[in-house]
C-alpha cells in the first residue's frame, strides 16, 4: 500500500530537498571559488618567524574542503656562521577538512604529506572547535632523516629512514586562575620513533655544544667542538602517557622501551616524568648512560673525544652518567652516578641555570644560667717559725708595693699545722 502524504507533508519534503540541494551547490561553489592563494600567503606569514618558507603552488581538489600544497620548503635560519641549515621539504601536502565533523562542532583535518620516498598520514581533531582540546593521530614511514627537523631536538643532524607514530588525546580544562588550557594530567597516548637500519648522528660539519661542568669551561667551547659521525645499526624508542587516576596514581610520561645497537658505542636511556597540568611543571627523573667504543676511537678520534668531554664522569660500569632531575622547565643535568640500584642525590649541575642556595636555620640553643663566681680560698697565716711580716704603710697595700732593700719577704702561704685556726675577717689568726 502506497504511503499517502498530505499537501502539507509534501510541501515540507519539497522545501527540505531544495534546502539540501542548495547547501550542496553552495559547498561546491565555495570550493571552486575559494581564494586558496590567500591561504598560501597566510601560511607563509605564520611560519616566517622561524623558517624561510616557500610554497610552489596551491591547488583545490574536487571534493569540498580538500586542498593540495605542492613543493613546500621549510628552511631553518643559521644563528652563527658555523651552524648548519636544515631543509624540510614536502613534495605534496594534502589537507582535507571534515565537513561532516562540523555538524558535531568538531574541526577535523586529515593530512597526507609526501616527503621524498616516505609519507606522513594522520588526522587532527579539535572538539568544540578547539575549546575542549585536541586529538592527534599520525604515522610516518620511510621518511628521510636529513629532510626532517631533527637537528632542533638533538643538536646534531640525523640521516637514514625514520618511522614514527603519534597518538595523543590532550583535553582542555579550567585551571585555578580561571583560564582554559591543556591539562597534561589528563593526557593519554603514546609516541614511537624508530630507525630500522642505517642511521647516523652527525655529519662531520656540525659542531657539538657539550654540557660542561662550569660556565668557564662552557665559554671555552662556546662555538662547539668537532664531531664526526656515529653509526646506529637499529634504534627503537617508545614513550607512554598515562592519565591521572587520583592522588595515589599521578599522571606519568615514561619511556617504556629504548633499544639502540651500534658498533660505535652504547646508549641507555631511562626517563620518567610526573606530569602537572602545565607540562613545564612536571618533575623529571631520568638517567643517560653512554660510552664510545674502540672502533669509534680508531675511525673518529674527534668524535670519541667529544663524548669524553660532555661533562660526565666515567663510572664503575664503564659508562658515562648524566642524571636528569628537577622540573622540566628548570631541568638539571647532574654529573652523578645514576641508573638501577643507585640513590638520587645532589650532583654537579653542569647544564642549566644553578638553583638558588638554600639556607638552613638552626634552632636557638636554650639560655643557660651563669654560675656564681667562685670565692678564692681564705689566706692562711704564716707558720709560727716564720718572722712577722713588716706592716705595709697605710698609703699602699703590701701586695701592691715593691719590696725595699733589707726587707724580709713573707714565705708563700702554706697549709697551717694541725690544730691551727683560720684567718678571720681582720686577717688575724684564731688560735686555741
FENNORWO-V607766 format. One record per residue. RES is the residue in three letters. SS is DSSP state (H for helix, E for strand, C for the rest). PHI is phi as a letter, one per 40 degrees, with the letter a starting at -180 (NA if undefined). OMEGA is omega in whole degrees, -180 to 180 (* if undefined). Layout:
res=RES ss=SS phi=PHI omega=OMEGA
res=RES ss=SS phi=PHI omega=OMEGA
//
This chain:
res=UNK ss=C phi=NA omega=-178
res=UNK ss=C phi=c omega=179
res=UNK ss=C phi=c omega=180
res=UNK ss=C phi=c omega=179
res=UNK ss=C phi=b omega=178
res=UNK ss=C phi=c omega=180
res=UNK ss=H phi=c omega=-178
res=UNK ss=H phi=c omega=180
res=UNK ss=H phi=c omega=178
res=UNK ss=H phi=c omega=179
res=UNK ss=H phi=c omega=178
res=UNK ss=H phi=c omega=178
res=UNK ss=H phi=c omega=179
res=UNK ss=H phi=c omega=-180
res=UNK ss=H phi=c omega=177
res=UNK ss=H phi=c omega=179
res=UNK ss=H phi=c omega=179
res=UNK ss=H phi=c omega=179
res=UNK ss=H phi=c omega=179
res=UNK ss=H phi=c omega=180
res=UNK ss=H phi=c omega=179
res=UNK ss=H phi=c omega=179
res=UNK ss=H phi=c omega=180
res=UNK ss=H phi=c omega=178
res=UNK ss=H phi=c omega=-180
res=UNK ss=H phi=c omega=-178
res=UNK ss=H phi=c omega=180
res=UNK ss=H phi=c omega=177
res=UNK ss=H phi=c omega=177
res=UNK ss=H phi=c omega=179
res=UNK ss=H phi=c omega=-178
res=UNK ss=H phi=c omega=-174
res=UNK ss=H phi=b omega=-177
res=UNK ss=C phi=c omega=-178
res=UNK ss=C phi=c omega=-178
res=UNK ss=H phi=c omega=176
res=UNK ss=H phi=c omega=177
res=UNK ss=H phi=c omega=174
res=UNK ss=H phi=c omega=177
res=UNK ss=H phi=d omega=180
res=UNK ss=H phi=c omega=-180
res=UNK ss=H phi=c omega=179
res=UNK ss=H phi=c omega=179
res=UNK ss=H phi=c omega=180
res=UNK ss=H phi=c omega=-179
res=UNK ss=H phi=c omega=-177
res=UNK ss=H phi=c omega=-174
res=UNK ss=C phi=c omega=179
res=UNK ss=C phi=c omega=-177
res=UNK ss=C phi=b omega=-175
res=UNK ss=E phi=b omega=165
res=UNK ss=E phi=c omega=-171
res=UNK ss=E phi=b omega=172
res=UNK ss=E phi=b omega=179
res=UNK ss=E phi=b omega=-176
res=UNK ss=E phi=c omega=-178
res=UNK ss=E phi=a omega=177
res=UNK ss=E phi=b omega=-179
res=UNK ss=E phi=b omega=176
res=UNK ss=E phi=c omega=176
res=UNK ss=C phi=c omega=180
res=UNK ss=C phi=c omega=180
res=UNK ss=C phi=c omega=-180
res=UNK ss=C phi=c omega=178
res=UNK ss=C phi=g omega=-178
res=UNK ss=E phi=b omega=-179
res=UNK ss=E phi=a omega=-179
res=UNK ss=E phi=b omega=171
res=UNK ss=E phi=b omega=-177
res=UNK ss=E phi=b omega=178
res=UNK ss=E phi=f omega=179
res=UNK ss=E phi=c omega=-179
res=UNK ss=E phi=b omega=174
res=UNK ss=E phi=b omega=-177
res=UNK ss=E phi=b omega=179
res=UNK ss=E phi=c omega=179
res=UNK ss=C phi=b omega=-179
res=UNK ss=C phi=c omega=178
res=UNK ss=C phi=c omega=178
res=UNK ss=C phi=a omega=-177
res=UNK ss=C phi=c omega=-179
res=UNK ss=C phi=c omega=-177
res=UNK ss=C phi=c omega=-179
res=UNK ss=C phi=c omega=180
res=UNK ss=C phi=c omega=178
res=UNK ss=C phi=b omega=-180
res=UNK ss=E phi=b omega=179
res=UNK ss=E phi=b omega=-173
res=UNK ss=E phi=b omega=176
res=UNK ss=E phi=b omega=-179
res=UNK ss=E phi=c omega=-178
res=UNK ss=E phi=a omega=179
res=UNK ss=E phi=b omega=179
res=UNK ss=E phi=b omega=179
res=UNK ss=E phi=b omega=-177
res=UNK ss=E phi=b omega=178
res=UNK ss=E phi=c omega=179
res=UNK ss=C phi=c omega=-177
res=UNK ss=H phi=c omega=179
res=UNK ss=H phi=c omega=179
res=UNK ss=H phi=c omega=179
res=UNK ss=H phi=c omega=178
res=UNK ss=C phi=c omega=178
res=UNK ss=C phi=c omega=-178
res=UNK ss=C phi=f omega=-180
res=UNK ss=E phi=b omega=174
res=UNK ss=E phi=c omega=-177
res=UNK ss=E phi=b omega=180
res=UNK ss=E phi=b omega=174
res=UNK ss=E phi=b omega=-176
res=UNK ss=E phi=b omega=173
res=UNK ss=E phi=b omega=-177
res=UNK ss=E phi=b omega=176
res=UNK ss=E phi=b omega=-179
res=UNK ss=E phi=b omega=-175
res=UNK ss=C phi=g omega=178
res=UNK ss=C phi=c omega=-176
res=UNK ss=E phi=b omega=-179
res=UNK ss=E phi=b omega=167
res=UNK ss=E phi=b omega=178
res=UNK ss=E phi=b omega=-180
res=UNK ss=E phi=i omega=-179
res=UNK ss=E phi=a omega=177
res=UNK ss=E phi=b omega=179
res=UNK ss=E phi=b omega=179
res=UNK ss=E phi=b omega=179
res=UNK ss=E phi=c omega=-178
res=UNK ss=H phi=g omega=-177
res=UNK ss=H phi=f omega=176
res=UNK ss=H phi=g omega=-179
res=UNK ss=C phi=c omega=-179
res=UNK ss=C phi=b omega=180
res=UNK ss=E phi=h omega=179
res=UNK ss=E phi=a omega=177
res=UNK ss=E phi=b omega=-179
res=UNK ss=E phi=b omega=172
res=UNK ss=E phi=b omega=-177
res=UNK ss=E phi=a omega=177
res=UNK ss=E phi=b omega=178
res=UNK ss=E phi=b omega=-179
res=UNK ss=E phi=b omega=176
res=UNK ss=E phi=f omega=-179
res=UNK ss=E phi=c omega=177
res=UNK ss=E phi=c omega=-178
res=UNK ss=H phi=c omega=-179
res=UNK ss=H phi=c omega=-179
res=UNK ss=H phi=c omega=-180
res=UNK ss=C phi=b omega=-179
res=UNK ss=C phi=c omega=-179
res=UNK ss=C phi=c omega=-178
res=UNK ss=H phi=d omega=-177
res=UNK ss=H phi=c omega=-179
res=UNK ss=H phi=c omega=-176
res=UNK ss=H phi=c omega=-177
res=UNK ss=C phi=g omega=179
res=UNK ss=C phi=b omega=178
res=UNK ss=C phi=c omega=-179
res=UNK ss=E phi=b omega=177
res=UNK ss=E phi=b omega=-179
res=UNK ss=C phi=h omega=180
res=UNK ss=E phi=c omega=-176
res=UNK ss=E phi=b omega=173
res=UNK ss=E phi=b omega=-180
res=UNK ss=E phi=a omega=177
res=UNK ss=E phi=a omega=180
res=UNK ss=E phi=b omega=176
res=UNK ss=E phi=b omega=-171
res=UNK ss=E phi=b omega=173
res=UNK ss=E phi=b omega=-176
res=UNK ss=E phi=b omega=-179
res=UNK ss=E phi=c omega=174
res=UNK ss=E phi=c omega=177
res=UNK ss=E phi=b omega=177
res=UNK ss=E phi=c omega=-179
res=UNK ss=C phi=c omega=-177
res=UNK ss=C phi=c omega=179
res=UNK ss=C phi=c omega=179
res=UNK ss=C phi=g omega=-180
res=UNK ss=C phi=c omega=179
res=UNK ss=E phi=c omega=-180
res=UNK ss=E phi=a omega=-179
res=UNK ss=E phi=c omega=177
res=UNK ss=C phi=b omega=-175
res=UNK ss=H phi=c omega=176
res=UNK ss=H phi=c omega=178
res=UNK ss=H phi=b omega=179
res=UNK ss=C phi=c omega=-179
res=UNK ss=E phi=a omega=178
res=UNK ss=E phi=i omega=-179
res=UNK ss=E phi=a omega=177
res=UNK ss=E phi=b omega=178
res=UNK ss=E phi=b omega=178
res=UNK ss=E phi=a omega=-178
res=UNK ss=E phi=a omega=171
res=UNK ss=E phi=b omega=-174
res=UNK ss=C phi=d omega=-179
res=UNK ss=C phi=a omega=170
res=UNK ss=C phi=g omega=177
res=UNK ss=E phi=c omega=178
res=UNK ss=E phi=b omega=171
res=UNK ss=E phi=b omega=-179
res=UNK ss=C phi=g omega=180
res=UNK ss=C phi=b omega=-179
res=UNK ss=C phi=g omega=180
res=UNK ss=C phi=b omega=-178
res=UNK ss=C phi=c omega=-180
res=UNK ss=C phi=c omega=178
res=UNK ss=E phi=c omega=176
res=UNK ss=C phi=b omega=-174
res=UNK ss=C phi=c omega=175
res=UNK ss=C phi=c omega=-175
res=UNK ss=C phi=c omega=-170
res=UNK ss=C phi=c omega=-179
res=UNK ss=C phi=a omega=-175
res=UNK ss=H phi=c omega=-180
res=UNK ss=H phi=c omega=178
res=UNK ss=H phi=c omega=179
res=UNK ss=H phi=c omega=178
res=UNK ss=H phi=c omega=-178
res=UNK ss=H phi=c omega=179
res=UNK ss=C phi=b omega=-177
res=UNK ss=C phi=d omega=179
res=UNK ss=C phi=c omega=179
res=UNK ss=C phi=g omega=180
res=UNK ss=E phi=b omega=-177
res=UNK ss=C phi=c omega=179
res=UNK ss=C phi=a omega=-179
res=UNK ss=C phi=c omega=-179
res=UNK ss=C phi=b omega=173
res=UNK ss=E phi=b omega=-179
res=UNK ss=E phi=c omega=178
res=UNK ss=E phi=b omega=179
res=UNK ss=C phi=c omega=177
res=UNK ss=E phi=a omega=179
res=UNK ss=E phi=a omega=175
res=UNK ss=E phi=a omega=179
res=UNK ss=E phi=b omega=179
res=UNK ss=E phi=a omega=176
res=UNK ss=E phi=b omega=-176
res=UNK ss=E phi=b omega=175
res=UNK ss=E phi=b omega=180
res=UNK ss=E phi=b omega=-178
res=UNK ss=C phi=c omega=-179
res=UNK ss=C phi=c omega=177
res=UNK ss=C phi=b omega=-177
res=UNK ss=C phi=h omega=-178
res=UNK ss=C phi=c omega=-178
res=UNK ss=C phi=c omega=-179
res=UNK ss=C phi=b omega=-179
res=UNK ss=C phi=c omega=177
res=UNK ss=C phi=c omega=-175
res=UNK ss=E phi=b omega=165
res=UNK ss=E phi=b omega=-172
res=UNK ss=E phi=b omega=172
res=UNK ss=E phi=c omega=-176
res=UNK ss=E phi=c omega=-180
res=UNK ss=E phi=a omega=174
res=UNK ss=E phi=a omega=179
res=UNK ss=E phi=b omega=177
res=UNK ss=E phi=b omega=179
res=UNK ss=E phi=b omega=-179
res=UNK ss=C phi=a omega=174
res=UNK ss=C phi=c omega=-179
res=UNK ss=C phi=c omega=179
res=UNK ss=E phi=i omega=-178
res=UNK ss=E phi=b omega=176
res=UNK ss=E phi=a omega=178
res=UNK ss=E phi=b omega=-177
res=UNK ss=E phi=b omega=172
res=UNK ss=E phi=b omega=-175
res=UNK ss=E phi=a omega=175
res=UNK ss=E phi=a omega=-175
res=UNK ss=E phi=a omega=173
res=UNK ss=E phi=c omega=-171
res=UNK ss=C phi=c omega=172
res=UNK ss=C phi=b omega=178
res=UNK ss=C phi=d omega=172
res=UNK ss=C phi=c omega=-175
res=UNK ss=H phi=d omega=-178
res=UNK ss=H phi=c omega=180
res=UNK ss=H phi=c omega=178
res=UNK ss=C phi=c omega=-177
res=UNK ss=E phi=c omega=-174
res=UNK ss=E phi=c omega=172
res=UNK ss=E phi=a omega=-175
res=UNK ss=E phi=a omega=-179
res=UNK ss=E phi=a omega=174
res=UNK ss=E phi=b omega=177
res=UNK ss=E phi=b omega=-173
res=UNK ss=E phi=a omega=176
res=UNK ss=E phi=a omega=175
res=UNK ss=E phi=c omega=-177
res=UNK ss=C phi=c omega=176
res=UNK ss=H phi=c omega=178
res=UNK ss=H phi=c omega=178
res=UNK ss=H phi=c omega=179
res=UNK ss=H phi=c omega=-180
res=UNK ss=H phi=c omega=-176
res=UNK ss=H phi=c omega=-176
res=UNK ss=C phi=b omega=-178
res=UNK ss=H phi=c omega=179
res=UNK ss=H phi=c omega=177
res=UNK ss=H phi=c omega=177
res=UNK ss=H phi=c omega=178
res=UNK ss=H phi=c omega=179
res=UNK ss=H phi=c omega=178
res=UNK ss=H phi=c omega=179
res=UNK ss=H phi=c omega=-173
res=UNK ss=C phi=b omega=177
res=UNK ss=C phi=c omega=-179
res=UNK ss=C phi=h omega=179
res=UNK ss=C phi=c omega=180
res=UNK ss=C phi=b omega=178
res=UNK ss=E phi=c omega=-175
res=UNK ss=C phi=b omega=-176
res=UNK ss=C phi=d omega=179
res=UNK ss=C phi=c omega=179
res=UNK ss=C phi=g omega=-179
res=UNK ss=C phi=b omega=176
res=UNK ss=E phi=c omega=-175
res=UNK ss=E phi=b omega=171
res=UNK ss=E phi=b omega=179
res=UNK ss=E phi=c omega=178
res=UNK ss=E phi=b omega=-177
res=UNK ss=E phi=a omega=180
res=UNK ss=E phi=g omega=178
res=UNK ss=E phi=c omega=-176
res=UNK ss=H phi=c omega=-178
res=UNK ss=H phi=c omega=178
res=UNK ss=H phi=b omega=-171
res=UNK ss=C phi=d omega=178
res=UNK ss=E phi=c omega=175
res=UNK ss=E phi=b omega=-169
res=UNK ss=E phi=b omega=176
res=UNK ss=E phi=c omega=-178
res=UNK ss=C phi=a omega=179
res=UNK ss=C phi=c omega=-178
res=UNK ss=C phi=a omega=-179
res=UNK ss=C phi=h omega=-177
res=UNK ss=C phi=c omega=175
res=UNK ss=C phi=g omega=179
res=UNK ss=C phi=b omega=180
res=UNK ss=C phi=c omega=177
res=UNK ss=C phi=c omega=179
res=UNK ss=C phi=a omega=-179
res=UNK ss=C phi=c omega=175
res=UNK ss=C phi=b omega=-179
res=UNK ss=E phi=c omega=-179
res=UNK ss=E phi=c omega=-180
res=UNK ss=E phi=b omega=175
res=UNK ss=E phi=b omega=177
res=UNK ss=C phi=g omega=-177
res=UNK ss=C phi=c omega=179
res=UNK ss=C phi=c omega=-179
res=UNK ss=C phi=c omega=179
res=UNK ss=C phi=c omega=178
res=UNK ss=C phi=c omega=177
res=UNK ss=C phi=b omega=179
res=UNK ss=C phi=c omega=179
res=UNK ss=C phi=c omega=-179
res=UNK ss=C phi=c omega=179
res=UNK ss=C phi=c omega=179
res=UNK ss=C phi=c omega=179
res=UNK ss=C phi=c omega=177
res=UNK ss=C phi=c omega=178
res=UNK ss=C phi=c omega=-180
res=UNK ss=C phi=c omega=180
res=UNK ss=C phi=c omega=180
res=UNK ss=C phi=c omega=179
res=UNK ss=C phi=c omega=-180
res=UNK ss=C phi=c omega=179
res=UNK ss=C phi=c omega=-180
res=UNK ss=C phi=c omega=-180
res=UNK ss=C phi=c omega=179
res=UNK ss=C phi=c omega=177
res=UNK ss=C phi=c omega=179
res=UNK ss=C phi=c omega=180
res=UNK ss=C phi=c omega=179
res=UNK ss=C phi=c omega=179
res=UNK ss=C phi=c omega=179
res=UNK ss=C phi=c omega=177
res=UNK ss=C phi=c omega=177
res=UNK ss=C phi=c omega=-178
res=UNK ss=C phi=d omega=-177
res=UNK ss=C phi=c omega=-177
res=UNK ss=C phi=c omega=179
res=UNK ss=C phi=c omega=179
res=UNK ss=C phi=c omega=-179
res=UNK ss=C phi=c omega=177
res=UNK ss=C phi=c omega=-178
res=UNK ss=C phi=c omega=180
res=UNK ss=C phi=c omega=177
res=UNK ss=C phi=c omega=-179
res=UNK ss=C phi=c omega=-178
res=UNK ss=C phi=c omega=179
res=UNK ss=C phi=a omega=176
res=UNK ss=C phi=c omega=-180
res=UNK ss=H phi=c omega=-176
res=UNK ss=H phi=c omega=-176
res=UNK ss=H phi=b omega=-176
res=UNK ss=C phi=b omega=177
res=UNK ss=C phi=c omega=-180
res=UNK ss=C phi=c omega=177
res=UNK ss=C phi=c omega=-176
res=UNK ss=C phi=c omega=180
res=UNK ss=C phi=g omega=-179
res=UNK ss=C phi=c omega=-179
res=UNK ss=C phi=c omega=178
res=UNK ss=C phi=c omega=178
res=UNK ss=C phi=c omega=178
res=UNK ss=C phi=c omega=178
res=UNK ss=C phi=c omega=-179
res=UNK ss=C phi=c omega=180
res=UNK ss=C phi=b omega=-180
res=UNK ss=C phi=c omega=180
res=UNK ss=C phi=c omega=177
res=UNK ss=C phi=c omega=-177
res=UNK ss=C phi=c omega=-180
res=UNK ss=C phi=g omega=-180
res=UNK ss=C phi=c omega=178
res=UNK ss=C phi=c omega=178
res=UNK ss=C phi=b omega=-177
res=UNK ss=E phi=c omega=177
res=UNK ss=C phi=c omega=-178
res=UNK ss=C phi=c omega=180
res=UNK ss=C phi=c omega=177
res=UNK ss=C phi=g omega=179
res=UNK ss=C phi=c omega=-179
res=UNK ss=E phi=c omega=174
res=UNK ss=C phi=c omega=-180
res=UNK ss=C phi=b omega=179
res=UNK ss=C phi=c omega=*
//
